[in-house]
Amino acid sequence: MVSRSGSLQSAGIARLSYRFAALVWGGSENVRDYFALQQRNRELSDQVFALERELGAYRERDRRLRADSLAAGLPGSEDFTFLPADIVKLSRNRQHNYLILNKGYENGVQPQSGVVTPNGVVGIVNAVDRYYSYATAFQNTDFSVSARIGKEGAVGPLSWDGRTRRGALLREIPLQARFAPGDTVRTSGFSAVFPPDIPLGVLGESRIVNGAMYEIQVELFEDYASVKYVTITGNTGREEILSLENLAEE
């Protein structure tokens, strides 16, 4: 009887031992799986980081190519530098809109630098921090740019109409000027900020103001609701130009 009881007890202990061993083995497997998963997650994280860096490098090269392409397409741009930048913030629902760019004085940006795209003028830099710049947007009622009709036509200030996303007004055009709806408007080059011949838009309807000048509606090429990538322009002769202007005003 004792022997039978001892055998049953031994069998029970053996079963418990097997269950315990299985539990320990399974736990060990789970621990190994956990650390393997952690290692895999680290590897995937490293791969994602490497891909993000590579993608960032491709994007920067693409922006640089676009800036170089813009410069190459402007015959009078030899005196300007071209720096690609991203718009990190852009206000659109005000009369005095602005934008913030991800380039600052560490990148060579200075106040009174232009902000452009191949489709037009976006703004002008007013303040510069180490890594960011603040610019007045073209869609600002205080902003205007010197514009020319065609390659050799009349010149006047072009400004946002204050109402529509792609509407502008070209003012102070002499009555003797010759133009037609559909003519292209470009930057005139009469500025230390913007290179000449950047296309801005096309002429629309016109009216005579005070019997002396034309005011012409312009449909802009640039869609300011979707613009994200821009080029900052800097005039290499800007200091000399400003110095001469100051002398002339004395």
C-alpha positions in Angstrom: 0.0 0.0 0.0 2.8 2.3 0.9 4.6 1.3 -2.3 1.5 2.0 -4.4 1.1 5.4 -2.7 4.7 6.2 -3.3 4.4 5.3 -6.9 1.4 7.6 -7.4 3.2 10.4 -5.6 6.3 9.9 -7.8 4.1 10.0 -10.9 2.4 13.2 -9.7 5.8 14.8 -9.1 7.0 13.7 -12.5 4.0 15.3 -14.2 4.4 18.5 -12.3 8.1 18.5 -13.2 7.2 18.1 -16.9 4.7 20.9 -16.7 7.1 23.1 -14.9 9.9 22.3 -17.5 7.4 23.0 -20.3 6.5 26.3 -18.7 10.1 27.3 -18.2 10.9 26.3 -21.7 8.0 28.2 -23.1 8.9 31.2 -21.0 12.4 31.1 -22.3 11.1 30.9 -25.8 8.9 33.9 -25.1 11.8 35.8 -23.7 14.0 35.0 -26.7 11.2 36.0 -29.0 10.8 39.3 -27.1 14.4 40.2 -27.4 14.5 39.1 -31.0 11.5 41.3 -31.7 13.2 44.2 -29.9 16.3 43.7 -32.0 14.2 43.6 -35.2 12.4 46.8 -34.2 15.8 48.5 -33.7 17.0 47.3 -37.1 13.7 48.5 -38.7 14.0 51.9 -37.0 17.6 52.3 -38.2 16.5 51.4 -41.7 13.6 53.9 -41.6 16.0 56.6 -40.3 18.5 55.8 -43.1 15.7 55.9 -45.7 14.4 59.3 -44.3 17.9 60.7 -44.6 18.3 59.4 -48.1 14.9 60.8 -49.0 15.8 64.2 -47.5 19.0 64.2 -49.5 17.1 63.5 -52.7 14.6 66.2 -51.9 17.4 68.7 -51.3 19.1 67.8 -54.6 15.7 68.2 -56.3 15.2 71.7 -54.8 18.8 72.6 -55.7 18.2 71.5 -59.3 15.0 73.5 -59.5 16.8 76.6 -58.2 19.6 76.1 -60.7 17.0 75.5 -63.5 15.3 78.8 -62.5 18.6 80.7 -62.6 19.5 79.1 -66.0 16.2 80.3 -67.5 16.8 83.9 -66.5 19.3 85.6 -68.8 19.8 88.6 -66.4 20.4 86.5 -63.3 24.2 86.6 -63.2 24.3 89.0 -60.3 22.0 86.9 -58.2 22.4 83.9 -55.9 19.6 81.2 -55.8 18.9 79.2 -52.6 16.2 76.6 -52.4 13.9 76.7 -49.4 10.7 75.3 -48.0 7.7 77.3 -46.7 7.1 76.1 -43.2 4.2 78.5 -42.6 2.1 80.6 -44.9 -0.9 82.8 -43.9 -3.6 83.1 -46.7 -6.7 84.6 -45.1 -5.6 88.1 -44.3 -4.9 91.4 -46.1 -1.3 91.3 -44.8 -0.1 87.7 -45.4 3.3 86.4 -44.6 5.4 83.3 -44.9 8.2 81.6 -42.8 11.0 79.8 -44.6 13.4 77.1 -43.3 16.5 79.0 -44.3 18.3 81.7 -42.2 21.5 83.7 -41.9 23.4 80.4 -41.4 22.5 79.7 -45.1 23.4 83.2 -46.3 19.9 84.7 -46.3 19.7 88.5 -45.7 16.8 90.9 -45.3 15.5 92.2 -48.6 16.1 88.9 -50.3 13.5 87.9 -52.9 11.3 84.8 -52.6 10.3 83.4 -56.0 9.3 80.3 -58.0 9.5 79.6 -61.8 5.8 80.9 -61.8 6.2 84.2 -60.1 7.2 86.3 -57.1 6.1 84.9 -53.7 7.4 87.5 -51.3 10.4 89.4 -49.9 12.4 88.6 -46.7 12.0 91.1 -43.9 13.7 89.4 -40.9 16.2 86.7 -40.6 17.0 84.3 -37.7 19.7 81.7 -37.6 17.7 79.0 -39.3 14.5 80.7 -40.4 13.3 83.8 -42.3 10.2 85.8 -42.1 8.9 87.3 -45.4 6.1 89.5 -46.5 3.9 87.6 -49.0 2.9 88.9 -52.4 -0.6 88.5 -51.2 -0.2 91.5 -49.0 -1.8 94.8 -49.7 1.4 96.6 -48.8 3.5 94.7 -51.3 4.3 95.5 -55.0 6.9 94.4 -57.5 8.1 96.3 -60.6 6.7 94.5 -63.6 7.0 94.8 -67.4 4.6 93.9 -70.2 6.4 91.5 -72.4 10.1 91.7 -72.9 10.3 95.4 -73.8 7.0 96.9 -72.9 5.8 99.4 -70.4 6.7 99.1 -66.7 4.6 99.6 -63.6 4.0 98.4 -60.1 2.2 95.0 -59.8 0.3 94.3 -56.6 -2.3 91.8 -55.3 -5.9 92.9 -55.9 -6.7 92.0 -52.3 -9.6 89.8 -53.2 -8.8 86.7 -55.3 -6.1 84.1 -54.9 -4.6 84.7 -58.4 -5.7 88.3 -59.1 -3.4 91.3 -59.4 -3.4 94.8 -60.7 -0.7 96.4 -62.9 -0.9 100.2 -62.4 0.7 103.4 -63.8 0.9 102.2 -67.4 1.1 105.2 -69.8 -1.8 105.7 -72.2 0.6 105.5 -75.2 1.7 101.9 -74.1 0.7 99.1 -76.5 -0.5 95.9 -75.1 -3.3 93.3 -75.5 -5.1 90.8 -73.2 -3.1 87.7 -72.9 0.3 89.4 -73.0 2.7 88.1 -70.4 3.9 90.2 -67.5 7.4 89.7 -66.1 9.6 91.2 -63.4 11.3 94.3 -64.9 14.7 94.0 -63.3 14.4 97.5 -61.9 15.0 96.2 -58.5 17.9 95.0 -56.3 15.6 92.2 -55.0 14.2 90.3 -58.0 16.0 89.1 -61.1 14.5 90.3 -64.4 12.2 88.3 -66.6 10.5 86.0 -64.0 7.0 85.3 -65.5 4.3 86.6 -63.3 1.0 86.3 -65.2 -1.1 87.4 -68.2 -3.0 90.7 -68.9 -6.8 90.8 -68.7 -9.2 93.8 -68.8 -7.9 97.3 -68.5 -9.4 100.7 -67.6 -8.2 104.3 -67.7 -7.7 105.9 -64.2 -8.1 109.7 -63.8 -7.7 110.1 -67.6 -4.0 109.6 -67.3 -2.9 106.0 -66.8 -4.0 102.4 -67.4 -4.8 100.0 -64.7 -4.8 96.4 -66.0 -6.1 93.2 -64.4 -3.5 90.4 -64.3 -4.1 86.7 -63.8 -1.1 85.3 -61.9 0.6 82.1 -62.9 1.5 81.1 -59.3 -1.2 79.4 -57.3 -0.5 80.6 -53.8 -2.8 78.1 -52.2 -0.5 75.2 -53.1 3.0 76.7 -53.2 5.5 75.0 -50.8 8.9 75.0 -52.4 10.5 78.4 -53.2 13.9 79.9 -54.2 15.4 82.8 -52.2 17.3 85.3 -54.4 20.1 87.4 -53.3 21.7 90.3 -55.3 25.5 90.1 -55.1 25.7 93.8 -55.9 23.1 94.9 -53.4 25.4 96.8 -51.0 26.8 98.9 -53.9 23.3 99.6 -55.2 22.1 100.7 -51.7 25.2 102.8 -51.2 24.6 104.6 -54.5 20.9 105.2 -53.7 21.8 106.6 -50.3 24.3 109.0 -51.9 21.7 110.1 -54.4 19.3 110.9 -51.6 21.7 113.1 -49.6 
